[in-house]
Each structure stands twice: as structure tokens, then as C-alpha cells.
Amino acid sequence: MKPFSTALGTLFDTQIFVSADLYVFQLPGGGEARLTSADINLTWGGYTYLSGSPRIDRSALSQKTGLEVSTVKIDVYPTANDIIGDGPWLEALQRGFFDGAAVTISRAFAPAWGQAVTGTIVLMAGRVADAKFGRSKATIEVNSWTEILKNPMPRTYYQSPCNNTLGDARCGVDIAAFAEVGTITDVVNASIIAVNNGAPAGFFTYGKMTMTSGLCNTETRPIAFAGGPAPGGQEFILQIPFSRPPAIGDTFLAYPGCDKTKATCQTKYDNLSNFTGYPFIPAPEMAI
């Protein structure tokens, strides 16, 4: 049984009440939306949950016990006037701003419509696993936080590559200090572009680039390859294309990557003291 307050228990005893869903969307890059399935705006915990802005609905909750992942599909019908963060809902979905967004679904109860909410029960909390969208509708799939428990354990493996992620607490590298400003000099498509910066070939491979102007402003994409001759500089091939092709002259910030080898850690970042790989482990076929 899900916990609820004494006041809510008293309301349940009357057997006369109304209820509606409350939704909280929190984007990783900033931006929040609080919506309700009720026909009127609802207030709870000092926040206002908007009705029909945009209209929202969901599937039945797939709730499971233990460590199994619970799931739900949320249908959103945004208009051009419905804003989350700094832009329209559909644009935020197209740009990938909802990737990994935190979602909380609660059930609010009140004695009658127009009266204050007595209490809420959290039905599910998790993060966005997938989002599909058309011209007027978006379907957002949410998995419960127990999905995180699928991450590999233990955290550190006896392996040749470093166990850290570049820039995390254990790595300690300040990647912002290595960032470089660049300008797009040519565009093949949304994932292959030529750029102008002074870095050597390969320096930004496995890194990322964040657009700072143009139609793709604020979008960030991982770089699969950086190098090779290109007009005015070198070529970036992105793992995930931008939501639309950027334009020549658009500016960006490029952050370097790491191939997790000892040599890169030492020569590129001078960070050998935090290297957590084991490059001298014998290959399995050499074991006795």
C-alpha cells in the first residue's frame, strides 16, 4: 500500500472526493512543467499544475514489485503556445531536451472541484526512456528509477581502459578548461560538418560540441570522429545528428574526448594520478 497522510485518510473515510493526476517534468538542461489531467488548474505544495496547457493523458501504470522496472506511456498534445524551458514542447522533444528527463506522477484528492487539494499519493517516479512525436502529439515512455539498478556492477573493473568518465568526480579533469570556440565552415548534413578551430586532428574525437548560435543553438551532440582535411579546418562526424542541419557561420563550443588509454590520460590531460585502468593485465590467452 502506498503511504498517505492522516488528512487524506480522513477524506477517504468520507467516500466523497474527486481526484486527478499531477505531472512534473524536469529537463536535465533546465526547464520544468507541472500539468494536471483535471479540467481546472490545481495547486499543491506551493505549485500550480496547469490544466490543458498542454492536454495530457497516460496509459495504465505497469507497476511491479521488487526490482523490476515499472513503465508508463504519457500522451501529450502540445500547441505552439505551450512552453517548457525556453521553447515550445514539440521543439524541445525534437531537440532531445527530454532525454533522461525526470518525471513524477501523483494522484491528487480533494473533497470537490474548486476546493483545496487535501493530499496526494505518488504513483510513479522515473525518467524518460523514449519519446515519439508527430505534428500535434507526443508519446513519452517513462521507466521507474529502478532502471538505474541495471547499471553494471562493480563500478571498477580490472581492464585495460580507464574506468572513469572524462570530467567526473573520480577523473577530476575540468573539461571546460579545454573547450575551444569554433565556427562551421561547411555542412554536408546534420551529422557531418566542417569546422574551423586550431585543435589537431583527433583532439575532439569522443568529445562533444554545443552550438552557441543558429537554429541548433544550445543543442549538444557527441563527436564520433574529428579530423581529416575539410574546408577551412577539420571534419566532425557526430554520433547523433542535430535536429536540423546547422548553417555555415554558426558558432559552437567543442569539448575534447578521451579514449581511456594511459597515454591519453598522461599526455593530453596530465592526469595519470587519477587513471583507473590496468593496461598491463595479460591477455586471457596468456593466462596459465
N, C-alpha and C positions, 0 to 999 in steps of 0.2 A: 504494500500500500504506500502511495506517495504521501509525504508529510504535508500537513496543512495547519493553519493557525486555529486557535480556540474560537476566534470570531467567525472564521469560515465554518467550523464545525457547528456552531450555533445556528448559522444560516442554513446549513444542510438539514438540521433538525426541523426547521420550519417547512421544508419540502416545497417552498415557494421561492424561486430565484430564476435569474436569467444568466446566460453565460456566453462568452465569445473568446476566440483565440487572440493572443497578443504575440507579435513577431518582432524580434530585434535582429537587425542585420548590421554587423560591424566589419567594414572592409579593412584588410591588412594595411593598406596605404593611407588610411584615414577616411572618414565618412561613415555616417550611421543613419539608419532609417528605423523608425518604430511604427508599425502598422497594426491594424486590428481588422478582424473579419466582421465586426459589428457594423450596424448601419449608422452609428454615430461615433464621434471621437470618444475615446476613453482615457481617463487619467489614472495613473497608478505609480507610486513610488516617486512622485515628483516629475514624471514624464507624461507627455501626451502621445497617445497612439492614434494615428490618423486613420480615418475610415475612407476607403475608396481612393486613396492617393499614394500608390495605385491600388486597384482592386486586387484582392489576394485570396487564394484558396489552397487547399492541400489535400493530399491523399490520406488514406488511413495510415496511422503510425504503425510501423513494423517494430514493435518493442520486444526485446529479447532479454532473457535473464543471463546472469553470468557475464562473461567477457565477450559475448557475441555482439556484433555491430548492429545497432538499430538504424533504420533508414526511414526517410520520408521524402516525398516529392511535393514541392511547392510551386503552384502556378501563379504567376504574376502577370497582370495586364496593364503595363505602364503606358502612359501617354507622353507626348513631348514635354508636357509641363511638370511631370513627376521627376524630382531631382533627388539624387543621392550623392553625397560628397559635393563635387564641383560641377557635376554634369548630369544629363538625363540617364535614366535607368538603362535603357537599351544600349546606349553608347558605353556605359560602364561595363555592361556584360560583354559587349563586343571587344572591348579593350583588355579583357581578362582581369579587371579590378576585383571581381568576385572570387577569384581563385583562392581557396583557403579561407574565405571569409567566415567569421564566427556567426552562428545562428542560434537563437534561443526561442523556443515556442512554449508559451504558457497558456493556461486557461484561466480567464478572469470570471469572477462570480459577483453578482450584485442582486439586491432584493428586487429591483425593477429597472427598466431602461430609464435613464435620466438621473438615477441615484448613484451615489459614490460606489466604487468597487470595494467590496468587503475584503477580498483576498484573492490570491492566485495560486495555482499549482503548476509547477514546471513540468511540462510533458516531455520535452527533449531539448538537449543542448548538444551542439556539434559544429561541424564545419562543412562548407560547400565542397562536394566531391565532383560535381559536374554541372554544367549549365547549358541548356539548349534554348535557342531563341529564334523567333521569326519576326515578322513586321510588327506584331501587336501583342505577342505572348511570349513569355519566357518560362521554362520549366527548370527549376533549380533542385538538384538532388543533394540531400544533406545526410551525412553519416554522423553517428554519435561519436563523442570523443574517445570511446574505447577503440576506435580505429587506430589511434596512435600506438596502442599496445602491439600492433603488428610490426613495429619497427624492430630491426634485428637486434638481438642481444647476444653476447655482451656488447658494450659500447666500443671497446678496444679489441681489435683482432691482431693476432700475430701474422702480419702480412707485409709485403714489401712497400706498398704505398702508405702514405701518412693517413692516420685515422681521423685527423682533424678536418674541419671545413674552413677554407680560407676566410679569415676575418672573424671566426667565432671566438668565444672566451678562451678556449684552450689553445687556439692558434696564436692569438694576440696581435696579428698584423692589422694595422689600420689601413684598409684598402682605399679609404678616401684620400690618403696621402699620396697614393699612386695614380689617382684619377687624372685623366687628360681631356681637355676640351678639343673637340673636333668638328669638322664641317663635312657634310655629304657632298661629294663631287660628282657622283653618277649613281643611277638607280637602275638595276636590272628588274627587280620585282620587290615584293615586301620582305623578302628574306635574304637577298643578295644585293649588297650596296657597296659602292666605293667611297672611301673616306680619306680625309686629309688630316694627318697628325704626324708627329715626329717619332713615334714609337717604332722599334724594329719589328720585323715580321715575326709573328708568333707571340708577341708580348701579351696581346689581349685574347689569345685562344683560351677557351674555357672561362672567360670573364663574362662581362655583361655591359650593355650600353643602355643609357637612359636618355631619351630625347628631351631636349630643353626648348624646342620651338617647333612650329609647324603643326600639321594635322595630328601627328602622333605625340604631341607634347606630353611629357610625364610617363609615357609608356617605357617599360624596361623589358629587355629581351636578352637571353643568354647567347653568347657567341660561341659557335662550334668551331670556327676557323677564322684566323686573322693573318693575312699575309698575301704574298703573290703580287705581281705587278697590276696596277689599276690606275686609271686616270687620276693624276694628282696625288697619289698615295698608295694605299693598300686596300684589299678587299675584305669585307666582313661577310661571313656566311652565318646566319642566325639559326639556332635550333628551332625557334618558334617565330613565324613571321609576324610583323607588325599588323595591326588591324587594317591598315591600308598602306600602300607604298608611300614612304616619305618623299620629300621633294629636294632637288638639288639646292644647296644653300642652307638647309635645315641644320641646326646645331645639336650637339649631344655631348654627354659625358661618358667616357669609356673607362671601365674598371678592369684591371688585369685579372688573369686567371691563374690557376695552379694545376699542374699535372700530378701533384702529390709525390714527386720524387725528392730524394735527398739533395740532389744537385740544384734543383729549382729553389728549394727552401733556403739553401745556403747562399747561392749566388744572386738570386733575384730578390729575395726578401731579407737576407741576413738574419734568419730566424731559426737557425739549426737547433738552438736550445729547446725549442718547442716542437721539434719534429717527432712524431709518434709512429713512424714506420719502422720496419725491421728488414732493411734491404739485404742483409747478409744471411737470411734464413736460407738453407739449402733447398733446392727444388725437390719435390716429392720423390722423383725417380732416383735421387741421390741418397735417400734415406736408407739406412741398413735395417 
